[in-house]
Amino acid sequence: MADKVGISKSAVHRHQKAHQRRTRHPESAFWETEAGASFLTRLVSAVLYHFGLKNHIGAEQLSDFFRIIRIDTHVGVSPAALHTRLRLMERLLPIFQAECEQSATCPTPQRTVAADEVFFDKMMVMVLMDLTSGYLLVEEPADDRSFVTWHKKAAGRLQALNLEVKHAISDRAKALIKLAMDGFGCNAGADLFHAQYDLSRWFPASLARATRTAAQVLETARKSLGKHLAHTPPDAAETGWKQEPADQASAHHATLEAAHNTYRQHQQSISFAVHPFDKTTGEPNSAETVKAALHAEGDAASQAGILAGDPRRARCPWQVQATNQ
């Protein structure tokens, strides 16, 4: 074999021993083929990208995973080797992104986007996402969130990708509304997250306070009734004047607990109502069905607010906003 290959006999011996170490598992024969080697390259790169770069799984855990699936006989999977490969992938990501954008074909240049700011400690990052694909068109740090800064960062990217915005979703920040109407020349839509957040900030707080107070009143009434029964002979006068406050406190506390459970059910129903698809039929939700469902949930949640003893806030935030507008 050494004569035919043109190497020394000791080199042939080393290669044979290495081959024996690599092929000790049933699947090892596949890794020795060209297709198997190509699959291993794709597998390692995919795991490092999705779990290492995107989800920040450490190289030590990734190394353990590769050893568990027994590819360490054909691939260098030590933590140091994986660290080196991760750093290389980070440097190549901008080049990979540029090649993908150049070769990608968009079904239509008119896109629906969402804009917002994300904060990391003292750094602010402007994010512009294409809602259909989930692709981040803009993800850049900025010193301020004014209309000028937003337009400067977004207009260049849209022009480079040959895209135009037909509808822009955002919170009610004035700069983002102006970006949609003046910068993109389209309608400015409001997201529903902030309306749900307003509801969760307004409703459960009053319920929780009222429930805690009712629980304290119930505990006091029960202690008072217990002391009365302990010092009153069985054949003594009736104890109804002590039993009635405890019963009333118990009923009030049960009502508030039921209202709390009702609130959770309505919050879940609101999430289902604004979902793109109907959870029972699987059909796409229309604007009319979403509007009708939200109004129904708003009325029901308002009734729960009256049960909580806060009639001043008997309307949900989006009902108040719709009335004001």
CYANA upper distance limits for C-alpha pairs under 8 A (distance plus 0.5 A):
  1 MET  CA      5 VAL  CA      6.59
  1 MET  CA      9 LYS  CA      8.43
  1 MET  CA     12 VAL  CA      7.90
  2 ALA  CA      6 GLY  CA      6.14
  2 ALA  CA      7 ILE  CA      5.70
  2 ALA  CA      8 SER  CA      6.11
  2 ALA  CA      9 LYS  CA      5.80
  2 ALA  CA     12 VAL  CA      6.72
  3 ASP  CA      7 ILE  CA      7.33
  3 ASP  CA      8 SER  CA      8.34
  7 ILE  CA     11 ALA  CA      7.05
  7 ILE  CA     12 VAL  CA      7.62
  8 SER  CA     12 VAL  CA      6.99
  9 LYS  CA     13 HIS  CA      6.70
 10 SER  CA     14 ARG  CA      6.78
 11 ALA  CA     15 HIS  CA      6.75
 12 VAL  CA     16 GLN  CA      6.68
 13 HIS  CA     17 LYS  CA      6.79
 14 ARG  CA     18 ALA  CA      6.65
 15 HIS  CA     19 HIS  CA      6.57
 16 GLN  CA     20 GLN  CA      6.77
 17 LYS  CA     21 ARG  CA      6.88
 18 ALA  CA     22 ARG  CA      6.77
 19 HIS  CA     23 THR  CA      6.68
 20 GLN  CA     24 ARG  CA      7.04
 21 ARG  CA     73 THR  CA      7.93
 22 ARG  CA     28 SER  CA      7.26
 22 ARG  CA     73 THR  CA      5.65
 22 ARG  CA     74 HIS  CA      7.16
 23 THR  CA     28 SER  CA      5.35
 23 THR  CA     29 ALA  CA      6.85
 24 ARG  CA     28 SER  CA      7.30
 27 GLU  CA     31 TRP  CA      7.60
 28 SER  CA     32 GLU  CA      7.12
 29 ALA  CA     33 THR  CA      7.59
 30 PHE  CA     35 ALA  CA      8.19
 30 PHE  CA     36 GLY  CA      5.69
 31 TRP  CA     35 ALA  CA      8.20
 31 TRP  CA     36 GLY  CA      4.77
 31 TRP  CA     37 ALA  CA      5.95
 31 TRP  CA     40 LEU  CA      7.93
 31 TRP  CA     74 HIS  CA      7.72
 32 GLU  CA     36 GLY  CA      6.85
 32 GLU  CA     37 ALA  CA      7.14
 33 THR  CA     37 ALA  CA      6.70
 34 GLU  CA     38 SER  CA      6.74
 35 ALA  CA     39 PHE  CA      6.68
 36 GLY  CA     40 LEU  CA      6.72
 37 ALA  CA     41 THR  CA      6.87
 38 SER  CA     42 ARG  CA      6.92
 39 PHE  CA     43 LEU  CA      6.52
 40 LEU  CA     44 VAL  CA      6.57
 40 LEU  CA     71 ILE  CA      8.42
 40 LEU  CA     75 VAL  CA      8.31
 41 THR  CA     45 SER  CA      6.65
 42 ARG  CA     46 ALA  CA      6.47
 43 LEU  CA     47 VAL  CA      6.68
 44 VAL  CA     48 LEU  CA      6.63
 45 SER  CA     49 TYR  CA      6.55
 46 ALA  CA     50 HIS  CA      6.53
 47 VAL  CA     51 PHE  CA      6.10
 47 VAL  CA     52 GLY  CA      7.44
 48 LEU  CA     52 GLY  CA      5.09
 48 LEU  CA     53 LEU  CA      6.92
 48 LEU  CA     62 LEU  CA      8.23
 48 LEU  CA     82 LEU  CA      8.50
 48 LEU  CA     86 LEU  CA      7.26
 49 TYR  CA     53 LEU  CA      5.49
 49 TYR  CA     54 LYS  CA      6.82
 49 TYR  CA     86 LEU  CA      8.37
 49 TYR  CA     89 MET  CA      8.35
 50 HIS  CA     54 LYS  CA      5.62
 50 HIS  CA     55 ASN  CA      7.00
 51 PHE  CA     55 ASN  CA      5.31
 51 PHE  CA     56 HIS  CA      6.69
 51 PHE  CA     57 ILE  CA      6.04
 52 GLY  CA     56 HIS  CA      5.29
 52 GLY  CA     57 ILE  CA      5.26
 52 GLY  CA     58 GLY  CA      6.98
 52 GLY  CA     59 ALA  CA      7.73
 52 GLY  CA     62 LEU  CA      8.18
 52 GLY  CA     86 LEU  CA      7.95
 53 LEU  CA     57 ILE  CA      8.11
 53 LEU  CA     86 LEU  CA      7.85
 53 LEU  CA     90 GLU  CA      8.41
 57 ILE  CA     61 GLN  CA      7.37
 57 ILE  CA     62 LEU  CA      7.54
 58 GLY  CA     62 LEU  CA      6.92
 59 ALA  CA     63 SER  CA      6.44
 59 ALA  CA     79 PRO  CA      5.58
 59 ALA  CA     80 ALA  CA      8.31
 59 ALA  CA     82 LEU  CA      6.51
 59 ALA  CA     83 HIS  CA      6.78
 60 GLU  CA     64 ASP  CA      6.84
 60 GLU  CA     78 SER  CA      8.27
 60 GLU  CA     79 PRO  CA      5.74
 61 GLN  CA     65 PHE  CA      6.77
 62 LEU  CA     66 PHE  CA      6.82
 62 LEU  CA     79 PRO  CA      8.35
 63 SER  CA     67 ARG  CA      6.81
 63 SER  CA     77 VAL  CA      5.89
 63 SER  CA     78 SER  CA      6.32
 63 SER  CA     79 PRO  CA      6.36
 63 SER  CA     82 LEU  CA      7.96
 64 ASP  CA     68 ILE  CA      6.69
 65 PHE  CA     69 ILE  CA      7.02
 66 PHE  CA     70 ARG  CA      6.79
 66 PHE  CA     71 ILE  CA      6.46
 66 PHE  CA     72 ASP  CA      6.86
 66 PHE  CA     77 VAL  CA      7.17
 67 ARG  CA     71 ILE  CA      6.68
 67 ARG  CA     72 ASP  CA      5.93
 67 ARG  CA     77 VAL  CA      8.08
 71 ILE  CA     75 VAL  CA      6.59
 72 ASP  CA     76 GLY  CA      6.62
 72 ASP  CA     77 VAL  CA      6.39
 76 GLY  CA     81 ALA  CA      6.90
 76 GLY  CA     82 LEU  CA      8.41
 77 VAL  CA     81 ALA  CA      6.57
 77 VAL  CA     82 LEU  CA      6.56
 78 SER  CA     82 LEU  CA      6.74
 79 PRO  CA     83 HIS  CA      6.56
 80 ALA  CA     84 THR  CA      6.84
 81 ALA  CA     85 ARG  CA      6.85
 82 LEU  CA     86 LEU  CA      6.55
 83 HIS  CA     87 ARG  CA      6.78
 84 THR  CA     88 LEU  CA      6.83
 85 ARG  CA     89 MET  CA      6.68
 86 LEU  CA     90 GLU  CA      6.74
 87 ARG  CA     91 ARG  CA      6.94
 88 LEU  CA     92 LEU  CA      6.84
 89 MET  CA     93 LEU  CA      6.56
 92 LEU  CA     96 PHE  CA      6.63
 93 LEU  CA     97 GLN  CA      6.50
 94 PRO  CA     98 ALA  CA      6.72
 95 ILE  CA     99 GLU  CA      6.81
 96 PHE  CA    100 CYS  CA      6.68
 97 GLN  CA    101 GLU  CA      6.66
 98 ALA  CA    102 GLN  CA      6.71
 99 GLU  CA    103 SER  CA      6.75
100 CYS  CA    104 ALA  CA      6.31
101 GLU  CA    161 LEU  CA      7.93
109 PRO  CA    162 ASN  CA      7.19
109 PRO  CA    163 LEU  CA      5.11
109 PRO  CA    164 GLU  CA      6.32
110 GLN  CA    163 LEU  CA      6.73
110 GLN  CA    164 GLU  CA      5.53
110 GLN  CA    165 VAL  CA      5.98
110 GLN  CA    166 LYS  CA      6.00
111 ARG  CA    130 ASP  CA      7.19
111 ARG  CA    131 LEU  CA      8.49
111 ARG  CA    132 THR  CA      8.30
111 ARG  CA    163 LEU  CA      7.53
111 ARG  CA    164 GLU  CA      6.71
111 ARG  CA    165 VAL  CA      5.44
111 ARG  CA    166 LYS  CA      6.15
111 ARG  CA    167 HIS  CA      7.53
112 THR  CA    130 ASP  CA      6.56
112 THR  CA    131 LEU  CA      6.45
112 THR  CA    132 THR  CA      7.59
112 THR  CA    165 VAL  CA      6.47
112 THR  CA    166 LYS  CA      6.32
112 THR  CA    167 HIS  CA      5.33
112 THR  CA    168 ALA  CA      6.36
112 THR  CA    169 ILE  CA      8.16
113 VAL  CA    128 LEU  CA      7.14
113 VAL  CA    129 MET  CA      5.89
113 VAL  CA    130 ASP  CA      5.02
113 VAL  CA    131 LEU  CA      5.88
113 VAL  CA    165 VAL  CA      7.37
113 VAL  CA    167 HIS  CA      7.00
113 VAL  CA    168 ALA  CA      5.48
113 VAL  CA    169 ILE  CA      6.66
114 ALA  CA    128 LEU  CA      6.21
114 ALA  CA    129 MET  CA      5.77
114 ALA  CA    130 ASP  CA      7.14
114 ALA  CA    131 LEU  CA      7.08
114 ALA  CA    168 ALA  CA      6.10
114 ALA  CA    169 ILE  CA      5.02
114 ALA  CA    170 SER  CA      6.22
115 ALA  CA    126 MET  CA      8.12
115 ALA  CA    127 VAL  CA      6.29
115 ALA  CA    128 LEU  CA      5.07
115 ALA  CA    129 MET  CA      7.05
115 ALA  CA    168 ALA  CA      7.81
115 ALA  CA    169 ILE  CA      6.98
115 ALA  CA    170 SER  CA      5.91
115 ALA  CA    176 LEU  CA      7.69
116 ASP  CA    126 MET  CA      6.77
116 ASP  CA    127 VAL  CA      6.07
116 ASP  CA    128 LEU  CA      7.29
116 ASP  CA    170 SER  CA      6.92
116 ASP  CA    171 ASP  CA      8.03
116 ASP  CA    176 LEU  CA      8.48
117 GLU  CA    124 MET  CA      7.13
117 GLU  CA    125 VAL  CA      6.17
117 GLU  CA    126 MET  CA      5.21
117 GLU  CA    127 VAL  CA      6.45
117 GLU  CA    145 ARG  CA      8.22
118 VAL  CA    124 MET  CA      6.30
118 VAL  CA    125 VAL  CA      5.64
118 VAL  CA    126 MET  CA      6.94
118 VAL  CA    127 VAL  CA      7.67
119 PHE  CA    123 MET  CA      6.31
119 PHE  CA    124 MET  CA      5.05
119 PHE  CA    125 VAL  CA      6.71
120 PHE  CA    124 MET  CA      6.78
120 PHE  CA    125 VAL  CA      8.30
123 MET  CA    141 PRO  CA      7.34
123 MET  CA    142 ALA  CA      8.20
123 MET  CA    143 ASP  CA      8.42
124 MET  CA    141 PRO  CA      6.03
124 MET  CA    142 ALA  CA      6.36
124 MET  CA    143 ASP  CA      7.41
124 MET  CA    144 ASP  CA      8.38
125 VAL  CA    139 GLU  CA      6.85
125 VAL  CA    140 GLU  CA      5.78
125 VAL  CA    141 PRO  CA      4.57
125 VAL  CA    142 ALA  CA      6.50
126 MET  CA    138 VAL  CA      7.37
126 MET  CA    139 GLU  CA      6.02
126 MET  CA    140 GLU  CA      5.90
126 MET  CA    141 PRO  CA      6.52
126 MET  CA    142 ALA  CA      7.25
126 MET  CA    145 ARG  CA      8.29
126 MET  CA    150 TRP  CA      8.12
127 VAL  CA    136 LEU  CA      7.43
127 VAL  CA    137 LEU  CA      8.07
127 VAL  CA    138 VAL  CA      5.75
127 VAL  CA    139 GLU  CA      5.13
127 VAL  CA    140 GLU  CA      7.44
128 LEU  CA    136 LEU  CA      6.41
128 LEU  CA    137 LEU  CA      5.95
128 LEU  CA    138 VAL  CA      5.32
128 LEU  CA    139 GLU  CA      7.21
128 LEU  CA    154 ALA  CA      8.02
129 MET  CA    134 GLY  CA      6.58
129 MET  CA    135 TYR  CA      6.17
129 MET  CA    136 LEU  CA      4.93
129 MET  CA    137 LEU  CA      6.02
129 MET  CA    138 VAL  CA      7.50
130 ASP  CA    134 GLY  CA      5.82
130 ASP  CA    135 TYR  CA      5.83
130 ASP  CA    136 LEU  CA      6.88
130 ASP  CA    137 LEU  CA      7.18
131 LEU  CA    135 TYR  CA      7.90
137 LEU  CA    154 ALA  CA      8.40
137 LEU  CA    157 ARG  CA      7.32
137 LEU  CA    158 LEU  CA      8.17
138 VAL  CA    153 LYS  CA      7.74
138 VAL  CA    154 ALA  CA      7.00
138 VAL  CA    157 ARG  CA      7.57
140 GLU  CA    153 LYS  CA      8.40
142 ALA  CA    149 THR  CA      8.14
144 ASP  CA    149 THR  CA      7.52
145 ARG  CA    149 THR  CA      6.79
145 ARG  CA    150 TRP  CA      7.01
145 ARG  CA    175 ALA  CA      7.84
146 SER  CA    150 TRP  CA      6.75
146 SER  CA    175 ALA  CA      6.13
147 PHE  CA    151 HIS  CA      6.46
147 PHE  CA    175 ALA  CA      5.15
147 PHE  CA    176 LEU  CA      7.32
147 PHE  CA    178 LYS  CA      7.29
147 PHE  CA    179 LEU  CA      6.52
148 VAL  CA    152 LYS  CA      6.55
149 THR  CA    153 LYS  CA      6.84
150 TRP  CA    154 ALA  CA      6.54
150 TRP  CA    175 ALA  CA      8.44
150 TRP  CA    176 LEU  CA      8.39
150 TRP  CA    179 LEU  CA      7.64
151 HIS  CA    155 ALA  CA      6.08
151 HIS  CA    179 LEU  CA      6.96
151 HIS  CA    183 GLY  CA      6.79
152 LYS  CA    156 GLY  CA      7.21
153 LYS  CA    157 ARG  CA      7.40
154 ALA  CA    158 LEU  CA      6.75
155 ALA  CA    159 GLN  CA      6.62
155 ALA  CA    183 GLY  CA      8.46
156 GLY  CA    160 ALA  CA      6.63
157 ARG  CA    161 LEU  CA      6.75
158 LEU  CA    162 ASN  CA      6.42
158 LEU  CA    163 LEU  CA      5.54
158 LEU  CA    164 GLU  CA      6.93
159 GLN  CA    163 LEU  CA      6.78
159 GLN  CA    164 GLU  CA      8.36
164 GLU  CA    184 PHE  CA      7.93
165 VAL  CA    184 PHE  CA      6.47
165 VAL  CA    185 GLY  CA      8.34
165 VAL  CA    186 CYS  CA      7.38
166 LYS  CA    184 PHE  CA      8.29
166 LYS  CA    185 GLY  CA      8.42
166 LYS  CA    186 CYS  CA      6.04
166 LYS  CA    187 ASN  CA      7.90
167 HIS  CA    180 ALA  CA      8.00
167 HIS  CA    186 CYS  CA      6.09
167 HIS  CA    187 ASN  CA      5.97
167 HIS  CA    188 ALA  CA      6.96
167 HIS  CA    189 GLY  CA      7.56
168 ALA  CA    180 ALA  CA      6.22
168 ALA  CA    186 CYS  CA      7.62
168 ALA  CA    187 ASN  CA      7.02
168 ALA  CA    188 ALA  CA      5.70
168 ALA  CA    189 GLY  CA      6.37
169 ILE  CA    188 ALA  CA      6.53
169 ILE  CA    189 GLY  CA      5.05
169 ILE  CA    190 ALA  CA      6.10
169 ILE  CA    191 ASP  CA      6.52
170 SER  CA    176 LEU  CA      7.10
170 SER  CA    177 ILE  CA      7.99
170 SER  CA    188 ALA  CA      7.84
170 SER  CA    189 GLY  CA      6.91
170 SER  CA    190 ALA  CA      5.94
170 SER  CA    191 ASP  CA      6.16
171 ASP  CA    176 LEU  CA      8.10
171 ASP  CA    190 ALA  CA      6.13
171 ASP  CA    191 ASP  CA      6.35
171 ASP  CA    194 HIS  CA      7.70
172 ARG  CA    176 LEU  CA      7.82
172 ARG  CA    177 ILE  CA      7.27
172 ARG  CA    190 ALA  CA      7.15
173 ALA  CA    177 ILE  CA      6.85
174 LYS  CA    178 LYS  CA      6.62
175 ALA  CA    179 LEU  CA      6.53
176 LEU  CA    180 ALA  CA      6.78
177 ILE  CA    181 MET  CA      6.76
177 ILE  CA    188 ALA  CA      6.15
178 LYS  CA    182 ASP  CA      5.87
178 LYS  CA    183 GLY  CA      7.24
179 LEU  CA    183 GLY  CA      5.00
179 LEU  CA    184 PHE  CA      6.75
180 ALA  CA    184 PHE  CA      5.41
180 ALA  CA    185 GLY  CA      6.62
180 ALA  CA    186 CYS  CA      6.13
180 ALA  CA    187 ASN  CA      6.77
180 ALA  CA    188 ALA  CA      5.88
181 MET  CA    185 GLY  CA      5.22
181 MET  CA    186 CYS  CA      5.61
181 MET  CA    187 ASN  CA      6.34
181 MET  CA    188 ALA  CA      6.84
182 ASP  CA    186 CYS  CA      8.24
191 ASP  CA    195 ALA  CA      8.37
192 LEU  CA    196 GLN  CA      6.88
192 LEU  CA    274 VAL  CA      8.45
193 PHE  CA    197 TYR  CA      6.56
194 HIS  CA    198 ASP  CA      6.54
195 ALA  CA    199 LEU  CA      6.85
195 ALA  CA    317 PRO  CA      7.03
195 ALA  CA    318 TRP  CA      6.75
196 GLN  CA    200 SER  CA      6.71
196 GLN  CA    267 GLN  CA      8.39
197 TYR  CA    201 ARG  CA      6.53
198 ASP  CA    202 TRP  CA      6.52
198 ASP  CA    317 PRO  CA      7.02
199 LEU  CA    203 PHE  CA      6.24
199 LEU  CA    316 CYS  CA      7.22
199 LEU  CA    317 PRO  CA      6.81
200 SER  CA    204 PRO  CA      6.65
201 ARG  CA    205 ALA  CA      7.15
202 TRP  CA    206 SER  CA      7.57
203 PHE  CA    207 LEU  CA      6.96
203 PHE  CA    263 TYR  CA      8.47
203 PHE  CA    305 GLY  CA      7.69
204 PRO  CA    208 ALA  CA      6.31
204 PRO  CA    260 HIS  CA      7.78
204 PRO  CA    263 TYR  CA      8.15
205 ALA  CA    209 ARG  CA      6.78
206 SER  CA    210 ALA  CA      6.60
206 SER  CA    308 ALA  CA      7.89
206 SER  CA    310 ASP  CA      8.21
207 LEU  CA    211 THR  CA      6.45
207 LEU  CA    256 LEU  CA      7.52
207 LEU  CA    259 ALA  CA      8.28
207 LEU  CA    260 HIS  CA      7.14
207 LEU  CA    308 ALA  CA      6.39
208 ALA  CA    212 ARG  CA      6.60
209 ARG  CA    213 THR  CA      6.75
210 ALA  CA    214 ALA  CA      6.60
210 ALA  CA    256 LEU  CA      7.90
210 ALA  CA    308 ALA  CA      7.44
210 ALA  CA    309 GLY  CA      8.38
211 THR  CA    215 ALA  CA      6.57
211 THR  CA    253 HIS  CA      6.84
211 THR  CA    256 LEU  CA      6.33
211 THR  CA    257 GLU  CA      7.43
212 ARG  CA    216 GLN  CA      6.81
213 THR  CA    217 VAL  CA      6.77
214 ALA  CA    218 LEU  CA      6.53
214 ALA  CA    249 ALA  CA      7.19
214 ALA  CA    252 HIS  CA      7.35
214 ALA  CA    253 HIS  CA      5.77
215 ALA  CA    219 GLU  CA      6.62
215 ALA  CA    253 HIS  CA      6.74
216 GLN  CA    220 THR  CA      6.70
217 VAL  CA    221 ALA  CA      6.66
217 VAL  CA    249 ALA  CA      6.94
218 LEU  CA    222 ARG  CA      6.63
218 LEU  CA    246 ALA  CA      6.71
218 LEU  CA    249 ALA  CA      5.44
218 LEU  CA    250 SER  CA      6.39
218 LEU  CA    253 HIS  CA      7.90
219 GLU  CA    223 LYS  CA      6.68
220 THR  CA    224 SER  CA      6.67
221 ALA  CA    225 LEU  CA      6.63
221 ALA  CA    245 PRO  CA      6.87
221 ALA  CA    246 ALA  CA      5.42
221 ALA  CA    249 ALA  CA      7.85
222 ARG  CA    226 GLY  CA      6.52
222 ARG  CA    246 ALA  CA      6.32
223 LYS  CA    227 LYS  CA      6.70
224 SER  CA    228 HIS  CA      6.73
224 SER  CA    242 LYS  CA      8.05
225 LEU  CA    229 LEU  CA      6.67
225 LEU  CA    242 LYS  CA      6.17
225 LEU  CA    243 GLN  CA      6.98
225 LEU  CA    246 ALA  CA      7.88
226 GLY  CA    230 ALA  CA      6.59
227 LYS  CA    231 HIS  CA      6.89
228 HIS  CA    232 THR  CA      6.55
228 HIS  CA    242 LYS  CA      8.16
229 LEU  CA    233 PRO  CA      8.13
229 LEU  CA    239 THR  CA      8.34
232 THR  CA    236 ALA  CA      6.79
239 THR  CA    243 GLN  CA      6.74
240 GLY  CA    244 GLU  CA      6.40
241 TRP  CA    245 PRO  CA      7.99
242 LYS  CA    246 ALA  CA      7.62
243 GLN  CA    247 ASP  CA      6.76
244 GLU  CA    248 GLN  CA      6.68
245 PRO  CA    249 ALA  CA      6.56
246 ALA  CA    250 SER  CA      6.55
247 ASP  CA    251 ALA  CA      6.64
248 GLN  CA    252 HIS  CA      6.68
249 ALA  CA    253 HIS  CA      6.61
250 SER  CA    254 ALA  CA      6.62
251 ALA  CA    255 THR  CA      6.70
252 HIS  CA    256 LEU  CA      6.91
253 HIS  CA    257 GLU  CA      6.74
254 ALA  CA    258 ALA  CA      6.64
255 THR  CA    259 ALA  CA      6.72
255 THR  CA    307 LEU  CA      7.95
256 LEU  CA    260 HIS  CA      6.72
256 LEU  CA    307 LEU  CA      7.69
256 LEU  CA    308 ALA  CA      6.66
257 GLU  CA    261 ASN  CA      6.91
258 ALA  CA    262 THR  CA      6.60
259 ALA  CA    263 TYR  CA      6.62
259 ALA  CA    304 ALA  CA      6.21
259 ALA  CA    305 GLY  CA      8.49
259 ALA  CA    307 LEU  CA      7.39
259 ALA  CA    308 ALA  CA      7.43
260 HIS  CA    264 ARG  CA      7.03
261 ASN  CA    265 GLN  CA      6.87
262 THR  CA    266 HIS  CA      6.72
262 THR  CA    301 ALA  CA      8.45
262 THR  CA    304 ALA  CA      7.74
263 TYR  CA    267 GLN  CA      6.69
263 TYR  CA    301 ALA  CA      7.15
263 TYR  CA    304 ALA  CA      7.71
264 ARG  CA    268 GLN  CA      6.83
265 GLN  CA    269 SER  CA      6.66
266 HIS  CA    270 ILE  CA      6.55
266 HIS  CA    297 GLU  CA      6.80
266 HIS  CA    300 ALA  CA      8.32
266 HIS  CA    301 ALA  CA      7.26
267 GLN  CA    271 SER  CA      6.89
268 GLN  CA    272 PHE  CA      6.85
269 SER  CA    273 ALA  CA      6.52
269 SER  CA    297 GLU  CA      7.91
270 ILE  CA    274 VAL  CA      6.89
270 ILE  CA    293 ALA  CA      8.21
270 ILE  CA    294 LEU  CA      7.06
270 ILE  CA    297 GLU  CA      7.33
271 SER  CA    275 HIS  CA      6.88
272 PHE  CA    278 ASP  CA      7.98
272 PHE  CA    279 LYS  CA      7.46
273 ALA  CA    278 ASP  CA      8.16
273 ALA  CA    290 VAL  CA      6.18
273 ALA  CA    293 ALA  CA      6.49
273 ALA  CA    294 LEU  CA      7.29
274 VAL  CA    290 VAL  CA      6.48
275 HIS  CA    285 ASN  CA      7.92
276 PRO  CA    284 PRO  CA      6.31
276 PRO  CA    285 ASN  CA      6.06
277 PHE  CA    282 GLY  CA      6.05
277 PHE  CA    283 GLU  CA      5.96
277 PHE  CA    284 PRO  CA      4.79
277 PHE  CA    285 ASN  CA      5.67
278 ASP  CA    282 GLY  CA      5.44
278 ASP  CA    283 GLU  CA      5.96
278 ASP  CA    284 PRO  CA      6.63
278 ASP  CA    285 ASN  CA      6.38
285 ASN  CA    289 THR  CA      6.74
285 ASN  CA    290 VAL  CA      7.15
286 SER  CA    290 VAL  CA      6.81
287 ALA  CA    291 LYS  CA      6.55
288 GLU  CA    292 ALA  CA      6.60
289 THR  CA    293 ALA  CA      6.55
290 VAL  CA    294 LEU  CA      6.61
291 LYS  CA    295 HIS  CA      6.73
292 ALA  CA    296 ALA  CA      6.70
293 ALA  CA    297 GLU  CA      6.66
294 LEU  CA    298 GLY  CA      6.44
295 HIS  CA    299 ASP  CA      6.68
295 HIS  CA    319 GLN  CA      8.24
296 ALA  CA    300 ALA  CA      6.79
297 GLU  CA    301 ALA  CA      6.45
298 GLY  CA    302 SER  CA      6.50
298 GLY  CA    315 ARG  CA      7.69
298 GLY  CA    316 CYS  CA      6.17
298 GLY  CA    318 TRP  CA      8.49
298 GLY  CA    319 GLN  CA      7.62
299 ASP  CA    303 GLN  CA      6.88
299 ASP  CA    315 ARG  CA      8.00
299 ASP  CA    316 CYS  CA      8.35
300 ALA  CA    304 ALA  CA      6.96
301 ALA  CA    305 GLY  CA      6.71
301 ALA  CA    315 ARG  CA      8.41
301 ALA  CA    316 CYS  CA      7.58
302 SER  CA    306 ILE  CA      6.97
302 SER  CA    313 ARG  CA      8.31
302 SER  CA    314 ALA  CA      5.27
302 SER  CA    315 ARG  CA      5.60
302 SER  CA    316 CYS  CA      6.68
303 GLN  CA    307 LEU  CA      6.98
303 GLN  CA    314 ALA  CA      7.43
304 ALA  CA    308 ALA  CA      6.84
305 GLY  CA    309 GLY  CA      7.30
305 GLY  CA    310 ASP  CA      6.53
305 GLY  CA    311 PRO  CA      7.27
305 GLY  CA    313 ARG  CA      7.40
305 GLY  CA    314 ALA  CA      5.98
305 GLY  CA    315 ARG  CA      8.42
306 ILE  CA    310 ASP  CA      6.05
306 ILE  CA    311 PRO  CA      5.51
306 ILE  CA    313 ARG  CA      8.47
306 ILE  CA    314 ALA  CA      6.41
310 ASP  CA    314 ALA  CA      7.35
315 ARG  CA    319 GLN  CA      6.68
315 ARG  CA    320 VAL  CA      6.96
316 CYS  CA    320 VAL  CA      6.91
317 PRO  CA    321 GLN  CA      6.63
318 TRP  CA    322 ALA  CA      6.47
319 GLN  CA    323 THR  CA      6.62
320 VAL  CA    324 ASN  CA      6.69
321 GLN  CA    325 GLN  CA      6.68
